[in-house]
Amino acid sequence: MDKYECVLCGYVYDPESGETDSDIEPGTPFNELPDDFVCPLCGAGLDEFEIIE
């Protein structure tokens, strides 16, 4: 699964890890995150994330 980085602060969402502070289960792909998900570090919305390789 692809990882996504917040372009504002550099936080990386790794689907294999999920985001336990936001109740996102490990294995949740980026495209299945809820629309109201925000970066846990800076509060940026999903539109501020870019795929990284």
Backbone torsions as a table, in degrees:
resi	resn	phi	psi	omega
1	MET	NA	144.6	-177.8
2	ASP	-76.2	147.4	174.9
3	LYS	-98.1	151.6	-179.4
4	TYR	-127.2	139.0	-178.3
5	GLU	-114.2	137.1	173.2
6	CYS	-72.6	122.2	-176.8
7	VAL	-73.8	-14.2	-179.2
8	LEU	-85.6	-36.3	-174.5
9	CYS	-129.5	-11.0	177.7
10	GLY	92.9	-0.6	176.6
11	TYR	-59.5	138.4	179.7
12	VAL	-112.8	123.7	173.0
13	TYR	-88.4	118.1	178.5
14	ASP	-109.2	110.6	-177.6
15	PRO	-57.2	-29.5	-179.8
16	GLU	-67.4	-26.8	180.0
17	SER	-96.1	-27.0	-174.1
18	GLY	69.9	-159.4	178.0
19	GLU	-144.6	90.3	-172.5
20	THR	-61.6	-32.8	178.8
21	ASP	-65.3	-22.5	179.3
22	SER	-107.2	12.7	-179.4
23	ASP	59.7	33.1	175.4
24	ILE	-97.2	116.7	-176.5
25	GLU	-68.3	144.6	171.9
26	PRO	-54.8	141.7	-179.0
27	GLY	93.3	2.1	-179.9
28	THR	-85.3	114.0	179.1
29	PRO	-65.0	154.3	-179.1
30	PHE	-55.4	-41.5	-176.9
31	ASN	-71.2	-4.8	176.2
32	GLU	-107.0	6.1	176.1
33	LEU	-67.7	147.6	178.1
34	PRO	-64.2	150.9	-177.8
35	ASP	-59.6	-24.9	-178.1
36	ASP	-93.9	9.5	177.0
37	PHE	-63.9	136.1	175.3
38	VAL	-128.8	155.8	176.9
39	CYS	-57.0	127.1	-178.6
40	PRO	-68.6	-13.7	-179.9
41	LEU	-95.2	-42.1	-173.7
42	CYS	-123.7	-7.6	177.6
43	GLY	83.9	9.8	178.9
44	ALA	-68.2	148.2	178.3
45	GLY	-79.1	174.3	-178.2
46	LEU	-57.7	-29.2	-178.6
47	ASP	-70.6	-8.0	178.4
48	GLU	-96.4	9.6	179.5
49	PHE	-105.6	143.1	175.8
50	GLU	-127.5	146.4	178.1
51	ILE	-65.8	140.3	174.8
52	ILE	-122.1	154.0	-177.8
53	GLU	-115.0	NA	NA
